């Protein structure tokens, strides 16, 4: 739920590959036990097999994939409880950053957040999920940057691999949550109320985590039914 409002630098092809597969896993489109071949991924993304393999090796180090002898890369289990735990941690960090931002924010920055939010809601209404995701990323980045805490920002960044971006619309209720939950955050930032800003940000992040966990839980259930039918 965070980001950088500045222009993003081009990603390495291996990072493109790892981000693509990571989001497929987190959004429930790839399930535990499924295999991924570098050649297939390379064809899908229009890249060579070498960066595709490098991307999959990166996901292995992150715990999303394992390597099975003579079979290749296999998706490891990512449960709904795992997601809830990760988002609980993110909520604590994001809440702290929002509290620090509330003590330092100016009316001009609040106005900037409201402009971003208005554009975000327009994108949501138009079902432009790529633009909505970009604006959501920017909204959080403005707040977190204002907090002044480089280390906490770094820590929260480590949790963002578990936030689906490219497949934003695949999680029911996620786009609407990003468009709606921000109003309370803006209200408490404008009031320079650190504790209420902390609570609003934490609720927002936990809400997103709950939606994603429920989405994954539905995928786990349907996968189990599919497997039992064979």
N, C-alpha and C positions, 0 to 999 in steps of 0.2 A: 504494500500500500504506500510506498514512498517512491522518490525519484529525483531526477535532476532537471531543473527547468531549462538548463542550458542545452545548446545543440549537442546531440549525442555523437560521439565519435564512432566511425565504422567498426563493426565487430569483426574479429578474426573468423575465418571460416569454421575453425574447430569450435569456437564459441557459438556460432550460429547453429551448428549441429547439436551441441549439447543443450542449448536453450530450447531448441525445437523439441527434442525428445523429452527433456525435463518437463516441459509444459504439457506434453501429451500424457505423461505419467501423472502429474499433479492434477490435471483436469479430468482424470479418469478414463482417458481414451486409450491408454495402454495399461494392461493389468498385470498383476504379479504372475510370473511364470511364462509370460510371452517372450519370444526371442526377437532380437533386432540384429540384422546383418548390416555391416558398414556399407556394403555395395548397394543394398536396397535404400538405405538412408541417403547415400550419395546421389542416387538417381532421383529420389524424391525432391532433393534440395537443389539439384543441378550443380553439384560440386564433385571433386574427385574423392576417391575412397580414403586417401590419407588423412585429410582433415576430418572426415566423417568418423574414422576410427579413433583419432585423437579426441574428438568430442565425446565418444562413447567411453573411452578410458577415463576422461574427466568425471563422467557420471558414475563410473565405478568407484573412484576415490571419494565421491560425495555420498555413496551408499545407495544410489538409485538403481544401479545395475550390479550384477555379478557376472563373472566369466565362468562358463561351464566348459570343461574340456571337450574338444571336438564338436561343440555345439554353438559356441559363441556367447554373445551378450544376452543375459536374461534379466528381465525386470524383477527387482526384489519387492517384497511386500511393503506397501505404504498404507497404513491403516488410518481410519478416521480418527482414532485416538492419537496417532502420531501428529496429525494435522492440528488437532485441538491443542496439544502440548506446545507445538511450535508457535501457534498464534497466541497462546497465553503468554509466552515469552515475549513475542513481538508487542503485545498490548502493554506489558510493563515498560518496555523500552520506549515505545511510541508515546505512552502517557507521560513519561518523564520528560521527553523532548518537548511535548506540547506544553507542559507546565512551565518549563524554562522559557519557551517562546512567549507565553502569555505575560511574563514579567517584563519582556523587552519589546513587545510588538508596538508598532505605531499605527495611528488611524490610516495612514497611507497604505501600509502593508495589509491591513484588514480589507481596505477597498480593493486591493489587488486580488486577494483571496476571493472576494465576492465576484469579481469579474471572471476569474477562473471558474468559479462554481456555476455562474450563469452559462458560460460556454459549455461546461460539462453537462448541464441539464439539457441544453439544446442538442448536444450530440446524443445524449441518451434518448431523447424524444425522436430523433431521426434514426435511431438504431445504428449510429456510426460508432461501433464499439472500439475501433482502433483509436479514433479521436478521443473518445471518452476515457479510454485507458491512459492515453498520453496526458490528458488534463488532470486525471486523478493522480498520476505520477507527479505532475508539477505541483499540484495542491499540497501534497505532503512534503515535497522537497522544500517549498518556501518556508513551511513551518519548522521543519527539522533543521534547516540551515540557520534559521534565526536563533535556535537554541544555543548555538555556539559550542556544542559538545561534539568534538570530532570522534572521540572513542565510542560514545553511545551510538552515533550515526553509523560508525563502522560495524558495530555489533548488530544493529538492526538490519543492515544491508545483508548480513550473512543469512538472515531468515527469509529473504525475498525470493530465493530460489523456489520456495513453496507457494508463491503467489502466481497463479496462471495469468498470463498477459495476452499472448497471441490467441488463446482460446477463451478469452474473457466471457463471451456470451454463452459458453457451454455450461456455466454454473448458474443454475436458476436463482434469480434474486440478487446476484452479485452486482450487475450494472445498476440496478435500482438502489441498492444499499450505498454504493459509492456516490450516487447522485443525491441521496436524501440525508444520509448521516452527517454530512459535512456542515449542515446548518447549525447544529448545536455546538460544534467545535468553533465555528466562526463567532457565534454569539458570546461564548465564554472568553475567547481571545480578545474580542472588542472590549469586554468588561475588565480585561487584565486580571482575570481570576484564575490563578494557576491550578488550584485543586479541581475546579469544575472543568477546566480545559483538559486536565489529566484524565478525569473520569469519562468525559465525552470521547476523547480519542481512544481510550482503552475499550469502551463499549463498541465503538465503530470497528476496531480491529478484531475484537472477539466475535462480533456479528459476522464479519467476513469469514473468519475461521470456521464458525458454525455452519455457514452456508456451504463452504467447500467440503467440510467433513461429511455433511449430509449427502452431498453430491457423490463423494467417494463411497459412502456407505451404500447408496443405491446401486453403484457400479459393482461393489463387492457382492451384493445380493443377487444381481442379475447374472454375474459371472458364475456364482455358485450354482444357480439354477441351470445355466447352460452346461456346466460341467457334469451335473448330476443326470442330465438328459442323455449323455453319451454312454 
